[in-house]
Amino acid sequence: MSSITSGLNERLDELYRIYWPGLTEALMDVKGYQEVTNPLLLHLRDEEQYILSDYKVMIFGQETNDWGQNFGARTISQLYEDYNGFFHQGDCYKYGGHFWNSFKSYSNAIQSLFPDKSVSFLWNNVIKIGRLGKPGSPEELFTKIQLELLPVLKEELRILNPDLILFFSGPRYDRFIQEQFQHVEFTPVQGYRQTELSRIHIKEYPKLAYRTYHPNYLYRRGREYNEHIKQAILSAISSVE
């Protein structure tokens, strides 16, 4: 059995509720707060299944679009329901787009690397809130508020303890990753520039982590390039395991 204990959802809930009042007060005090989404809060549909999984993977995007309507329109409990319905129940794949197509492709490929193991996947974002109805990160002020008043990424990793993290966030979001940990080092994978594909060494999280471009950019570069990145990541995972 995994070394992590049960009650993971309870621990996540306690974490989010610590910061929720301060985040709410700060955001609603800023003009235009209705233009940002609710934060992406993680939730496990089946804690026992996750705990007993042999290999746990957390895949990051950048930020959400229209998540739970505008900020303040959903409670914490309702946001868990949103996460379960959209991600755990597979509505994300109906949503489509390059990110979710890549998520499914990588999930299947990683599972194929470990045919005799049970593998669990979780979805997360580098930035917890997004712009309402528009792609891209929210205004810098809102991002700053979220990073300062909802600094939960480090603790999410401690609670959920994934064996592998994949950041499909691109190099522009590296600074947001760095802001959430004490020490982060990006080392380019052999044959690639640091901006293309990097191993991330996180002092507080001494496990396997990689960062590459967002799938929107990978697909614009073409199928062959996209596949090369994918095979490099899979090869790196296999060599460590």
Sequence and secondary structure as in RCSB ss.txt:
>XXXX:A:sequence
MSSITSGLNERLDELYRIYWPGLTEALMDVKGYQEVTNPLLLHLRDEEQYILSDYKVMIFGQETNDWGQNFGART
ISQLYEDYNGFFHQGDCYKYGGHFWNSFKSYSNAIQSLFPDKSVSFLWNNVIKIGRLGKPGSPEELFTKIQLELL
PVLKEELRILNPDLILFFSGPRYDRFIQEQFQHVEFTPVQGYRQTELSRIHIKEYPKLAYRTYHPNYLYRRGREY
NEHIKQAILSAISSVE
>XXXX:A:secstr
  SS S HHHHHHHHHHHHHHHHHHHHHTSTTGGGBB       S HHHHHH SEEEEEEES  SSTTSBTTSS 
HHHHHHHHIIIIITSHHHHH HHHHHHHHHHHHHHHHH TTS EEEEEEESSS  BTTSSS   HHHHHHHHHH 
  HHHHHHHH  SEEEEES GGGHHHHHHTSS EEEEE TTS TTTEEEEEETTB SEEEEE  HHHHHHH HHH
HHHHHHHHHHHHHHH 
